[in-house]
């Protein structure tokens, strides 16, 4: 009797599968950055339990068939897919359960950021997240986790207190302390995380807004703002209130052209201190607004409503690619280079441009009081996302060319770092030694212990055992 095919064997186990012949296949391959047809999987599995994930791994490893894991699928490079591999799509595993004491929550591996934030909001809780609700929460957390609450609570990785993992042997296990250390920053390289246990925090009102500056002379506006910010930071000893987070952006905006904007979040209710700091940020360059009052520039809202607003501004699908450079600070040379690049952003590049994530020295994740991890983002820096993207391939081509040129110039500056932020680093530019630094040896050792045969190869990061 002929052996069952992989697909038939998995279906016998009650696991839903889509093959290339199924009408729903293309919609499940589609992602934020398109369908990545060069990475079309052999089939897509849609598990609903950890045991089903374990069965898929066992079947694949016994037949020497590669696998790839998809959570949110928001990676612009499509690293959640691999040609002719079995895709393990976790999006049907999206539950969020809050502990009775409301100090932690269990988040399934396929839950999006919006799902997590909305459930926690209903329980009077919040957690640090990124700025897009469609991003998979587990993937964002495991690889570092930058966002507007970094200064208040720390990186996403540092919120992880437990994990349920399907290992390379196809077994469901609870991560011990050694494995947890590798999961905090080590991404999906050590196993498939089907559930995270995370710290949560009491829900509070926040102030948030999106400042728009006069960009008639974009080079002047960028120079004024970034120079003013660096001077303000220096005058305060490198520290600002932990509630305050800003996200300077230089973006091609339909109807406006290339403009300087700045997202601002005060993680707390409006008060005299918040009004002072919002006013100070708004005064760094001439602002375009009907009112200069802090309450109008950054009104009170909630984390859930803020995330909904931010997500609505991000296209559901883009064409093109990203580049990235991290710099130590906004030195005069860095400011001059960014101001110059602002004049070169193609106006046809809808949503393209420069986004600057600022990791300040006063974040909890840059202190000594952090959980054991392989996360290497423990020093002040500015992570610059260079978005060579647009709405379609035709307009994205010029944006992509600009992004590559900008990356080359910025990476050559004295204040540029070898370390880059892994989620937005192009695959061909990933340098694990530069990214993980002294943590790489620990990650490789954990890889040897937990996945010596390299079952989890098509992961972010891809670590060789």
Buried (B, 14 or more C-beta within 10 A) or exposed (E): EEEEEBBEBBBEEEBBBBEEEEEEBEEBBBBBBBBBEEBBBBBBBBBBBBBBBBBBBBBBBEEEBBBBBBBBBBBBBBBBBBBEBBBBBBBEBBEBEBEEEBEBBBBBBBBBBBBBBBBBBEBEBBBBBBBBBBBBBBBBBBBBBBBBBBBBBBBBBBBBBBBBBBBBBBEBBEBEEEBBBBBBBBBBBBBBBBBBBBBBBEBBEBBBBBBBBBBEEBBBBBBBBBBBBBEBBEEEEEEBBBBBBBBBBBBBBEEEEBBBBBBBBBBBEBEEEBBEBBBBBBEBBBBBBEEEBBBEBBEBBBBBBBBBBBBEEBEEEBBBBBBBBBBBBBBEBBBBBBBBBBEEBBBBBBBBBBBBBBBBBBBBBBEEEBBEBBBBBBEBBBBBBBBBBBBEEEBBBBBBEBBBBBBEBBBEBEBBBEBBBBBBBBEEEBEBEBBBBEBBEBBBEBBEEBBEEBBBBBBBBBBEB
